[in-house]
Amino acid sequence: MELELSGSIEQQEEALMKYRVLIMEKMDPSGPEFLQSHGCEVRFSTSSSEEEYLQEIRAWNPHGLFVRSFPVTSEMMEAAPALRAISVHGTGYDNIDIFHAADRQIQVLHLPEGNYVSVAEHALFLIMACAKRYGLTRDPFRNGDYDVRYRVTDGQELRQKTLGIIGWGHSGQELGRMAVEGLRMNLLVWTGERPMAPTPWGPVCQAESRDRLPEYSGFSALCLPSTPETRYGITYQDFVKMKKSACLIN
């Protein structure tokens, strides 16, 4: 049986070729395996600098880039005339030159729900580490110095303490649920301009403004995407408003 193709010669060649995808950084193998199972030619990069990536991209001319946090610059995009898509293995895409990608009509994809549970769990671990002075006592305890607990500031119980969450996306909401259900903390949330729907797992108090949140929170968690508008959003005045025992989780 012969395969019949319609369209121009360029379209026929495109239909027959394999898409080349460069995996720029280590990630869960399920993604590359999925691409390979659908006929893509996958290459795992060993580069560690922009200069090395440029050489590799220029030589292989991939159709797609798979990246985690390494910056993808306009020069890297220009090195691959065939490039059509950049997929970020994570929530943010601040490491991608979005404007140049738009000019080149390169699609940029990310995973807003890919790792929010892990992010929330890690934030909760840091809250507990701060409350129990883990960073100050871990090494002394391991070395048999148990009296260190009398030389550091007392730890805190988290029950009924107020957790202020700045940002109410996937990570912020999951962190809030864990804090309320698991530790019986109180929540004070700033959502920006996003409307706040009722939560099925407990009451949530919405802050009147972002400026008031540090004043009332024993723990504050930044759950905002990293953008030019949000970077350096915590100022000296915010720290002045915080309680002396307060902790900030970035």
C-alpha positions, 0 to 999 in steps of 0.5 A: 500500500502506497502512502498518498500525500497532498499539498506542496512538496514542502508540506509533504516533506514536513508530514514525513519528517520527524520532529526534533526535540532538544531536552535542555535540562534533566526532567522526569523521563515520562515527557521524553518517553511520550515524545519518542512514542509519538515519533519525535527524535529526542536528544538529551543535551549535556550543555551547561552554558549559553555558548554551549547551548548555542552551538548545539542548537545551531548544529541540530536545528530542533523544532522544539526545546524542553527546558526547566529554568535555564534562560532561553534567549533570542540568540538561542531561538535565532540559532534554530530556524525550525524552532516552533515550540518551547515547553517549560517543565514548570509553572513559570516562564520568566526564563523565556524571552517571550517577546522574541518568541512572539515575534518569531511565532514560537509557541511557549507552553508551561505547566501551571498544574505540574508541580503546585503540590510539591511547591505547597508541600515545600512551603509548608516544610519551610513554615514548620522548619521556621516554627521549630527552629530547625535550621538552628538546631539540626546540626547541633542535635546531630552532634549531640548538643541537645542544650542548643534548644535553650540558646535559641529563640523558642519555637512556636506551635502552629495551631491557630497561628495566622498564615498570610498568603500573597497570591491565590493561584494553584500553589497558594490554594494548595498551601492554604488547604494543607495549613488549615486541614493539617495544622489548623492554622488561620488564613489571611489571603491577598488575591490581587484582582482575582475574585475569591471563591468559597473553599470547601475545606474551611473559612478564609479571610481575605485581606483588605489590601496587600499592605495590611497582610504582613501586619497580621500574619505570623507567617507570610508566604509569597505564592506569586509568579515571578514577573517584572511587576512582582519582583522585589515586591516585599519592601523594607516597610513590609518588614517593619510592619511584621511582628518580630517573631514573623517568618517570610516564606519565599 
